[in-house]
C-alpha cells in the first residue's frame, strides 16, 4: 500500500496554504519568479553558441526541439542581455547558475537570483530524451508550489555538474522519485476535492475523511502504475560515468548541453562561495556569440 497514509488528506490541505521546504540542492529556482563528447547528434534546428566568461569559453548546443527556449535565448544574446552578468549561484557537484540581469555590477552584499526580463517561458520538457547529465543546459524556474505549470525563467539558466552514481544508488533514487510522483498525484486529487474535504472537516466526519483518503490512495496507485519512474539505459550510462543530477529529471526544461569547455564549467563550480552560493570573486559572462 502506498506510503501516503502517513501524509493524508489533512496534511495535503496544508500544502495549499504553505510552501514546501526544500533542501539546498534539491531545486534550481529563481528566488522570485563525458565530458559530453560523442553523445550528441545535431540537427538543422540546433544552434551553437559560445559563452565567453572571465574563466574561459563554453561552447553550448541549443536543442532544436525546445524552440521556445532556443529562440528566447538567441533573442537575449542578440540584445546583449547576458553581457556582464554573473554566475551568481554556484554549488560544487550540483550546478552553476547565471542569467540574472540584476547581477550586472552588483555589489558583493547584494542578494541575487530575483531578476529576469519580466516574463516566463512555457515548459518544454522533452523527457527522457533530454535529461540532467553533466553538461546539460537547463532553465531555472520557481518552485511547484507557486508554479505548478513549471514555466521557466525568462533568462536564468544553469549548467549541470553533479556527480556519478552507482547503479544501486540509481535504483534507490528511482524508488524515491516514484514516491514523489505518487505524492504529487495524491495532492492533485485531493486539491480537486478540496470543498468536499473541508465540509467533512467542518462536520468532524472522521470516517468520511478516512474513506475518501482510501479512495484517493487507490486512484493514485492506479495512475502512478501506468507510467512508473524508470531511468533509460542512456540515463543509467551517463549517470554512472560522467554523472549529473538525476533527481531534477522531468522537472525542469533541459534545452541544451555543453559541447566544449566543460573544463571551464568544472573550474567555475569549484570556486570559493559566500553564503547564498555566490562566488566570492565574481565570475562574469563577458559576451555570448552565435556560431551556427
N, C-alpha and C positions, 0 to 999 in steps of 0.2 A: 504494500500500500504506500502511496505517495507520502513523503515526509512533510506534507503541508498541515497535518493535524496539529502540529505544534505551533503553526503560524496562525491559521484560522481566519475566519471572516472578520472578527473584531480587530485583529491586528491589521488586516488588509485595509480596514477603514482608516487607520491612522496614516497609511501611505498616501491618502488623498489630500491630507492637510499638512503633512510634514515631509520634507525631502529625506531620502535615504542617505545615511553616511556611507562614505566610500574610502577605501584605503588610498594612500598617496599614489600608488602606482596602478590603481585599478582602472582609471579613465583618462581620457585626453579631452579636457574641456576648455572652452573659453570661459573665463570666470563670470562673464556676463552673457552675455549671449549664450657566399659564395662570395662570400662575395656573390653578387648576383650574376656573374658571368655565365654564359651559355644556358641561361634559364629562361630567356625571353625571346620571343619571335615578334618583331614589329610588323605593323601593317600600315597601309597608306593613311589611315586616320590618326595614327600616333604622331605625337610631336616630341622632339627632343629639345630640352633647354639646358643652359649652363648656369648654375648658381655660383657666382663668384663671391667668396667670403674672405674675411681677413685671415682665415686659416687655410685657404686653398679653394680649389674649384670642385664642384659636384655636378656631374652630368646626369640629368634625370630624364626618363621617358615618361610622358604623359599618355595614358591609355586612351585609345580612340573610342572604346566602348563605355567611357564615362564622359560623354561630350559636354555636359553642363559644367562639370568641374574643370575639364581641359580648357574649354573656351573662356571660362571665367579667369582661370589662372593666366592665360595668354593675354587677356584684356588688361589685367592688373600689371603684367610685365610691360606691355606696351605703354601703359600710363606711368611707368616708373614708380608704381605704388610701393614695391618692396625695397627700392634703393635706400640704403641707410637704416633699414630696420634690423633688429637684433634677433638672435636666437635667445629668447627671453626665458625659456624653461628647458632645462637640461637635466636628465636623470640617467645616471650610468646604468647600463644593462636594461634600458627601457626605451627612451626615445629622446630626440631633440626637436624642440618646437619653435616656430617663428611665425611671422606674418601679422603682428600687432603694430598698426601704424603709430600708436602712442609710444612705441619704444624708440622712435627716432629721436636721438639726442636726449633720451630720458636720463635724469639724474639717478645716481646709484640707489637712492632711497625710494624711488617711485615704484609702486606695485604695478606690475604689468599683466596683461592677459585679458583685458576687458575690451580692447579696441577692435575695430573692423570697419568695413566700408559702408555699413548701415543696412545690410541685407544678409539673408541666409540663402543657401542653395538646397534644392530638393535632393534628398538622399539618392545616390546611385550605387547601391551596394550590390556588386556583381560577385556573388559568393556561391561556390568556393573557388571560382576561377582566380579571383584576386583576394589575397589573404596577407596577414601581418608577418611575413618573413622579414628577415634582416634586410634593410634597404628599402622596404616598402614606403611609399609616399601616401599619406592619408590626410583627410580633413579633420580638424578639431571641431568639436561641437559642444553644446550644452547637454547636460545630463537628461536621461529619460524622464525624470520626474517633472521637468518643465518643457521637455522637447520629445514627446513620445514618437513623433514622426522622424526623429533622428536627422533633422536638417543640419547641414554643415555650416560652419562659419563661412562668411563670405571671403575671408582672406587667410585665416590662420591654418597652418598645416604642420604636420610632424613627419619626421623620418624615423622609422623604427630601427632600433639597435637590438634590444632584447638579449636573449641568451639561448643556449642549446639545452634541450630537454631529453631525458631518456624516454624510451618507449613506455615504460611503466608510468612515468610522470604524465605523459600524454593521455594514457588510459584513464588515470585518475582525474585529469582535467576534463576529459570528455564527460565523466560522470557528474562532476561539479557543474559544468556548463548545461548539461541536461536538466539538472535540478533547478538551475537558474531559469531555464526556459519554462519549466513547469510552473515555477512561481509566477513568472510573467503572465502565463496563460490564466492561472488561477486569479491573479489580481485583476486581469481584464474582465474575466467572467463575473467576478464579484462586483466590479465597478458598474457593469451593465445592470446589476440588480441592486444598486445602492438603495433605492427607495424601499424595496421590499425588506432589505436588511435593517434599515432604520426603523421601519414600522415594527418589525419583530423585536427590536431592542426596546422601543417605547412600550411594547406590550409585555416585556420581560418574558418573552416566549423562547426560553432556552431550548426546548425540544425542537421548535421550529427552526431555530438557528442551526442546531446540530444536524437536522435533516437536510437543510439547504446546503450546508457545508459538505456533507457526504455526497450529495448530488453533484456539486461543483468539482469535487475531487475526482469523481468518476469521469466527468466530462473532460477534465484536464488530462487525465491519464490517456484517454482515448485520443484526444487531439495531439498530445505530445508524442504518442507512439507512432503516428503516421509519418513523421519525419524526424527521427532521433538524431541527436548531435553525434556526428562521426567524422573524424578527420579523414581526408582523402589520402591516397598514397603519396601524392605530390606534397601535401602539407606535412605528412609524417617525415618524409625525406628531408624537407627544408628545416623543420623544427628540431630534428635530431642531428643536423650537421651545421648549417650556417646559423640556425637559431631564429628567434623572433619573439613576438608577443601573442601567442595563440589565444589568450583569454579575451582579446579585443576583436576576434574574428566575428564577422556578421553583425557588428555593432556600429562600425564607422565606415565611411566610404573610402576605400583604397583606390586612388586614381593614378598611380604611377609607381615607379621604382628607380632606384639608383643604377645607372649603367656603369659609371666610372666615378671614382672619388670616394668610395666607401671608407678608405683610409682617413679621409678628411672628416667624415662623419664620426668615425671612431675617436679621432683626436678631440673633436668637439664634445663628445659625450663624457670624456674623462676630465674635463676642466674642473677646476675648483668652483663650487657654487655657494651661494649665500642662502639663508632661509628663504623659502619660496622658490627655490631651484633656479634662481637667476645666476648666471655665471658671474664670478667675482670680477673678472676682466671681460669687458664687452666682446662678444663675438658678433661681428656685423656682416650683413649681406651688402656687398658693395653694389652689385647690379645683377640682373638676370637677363640673359640674352637667348633668343630663339635660334637654334641651329638647324632645325628641319621642320 
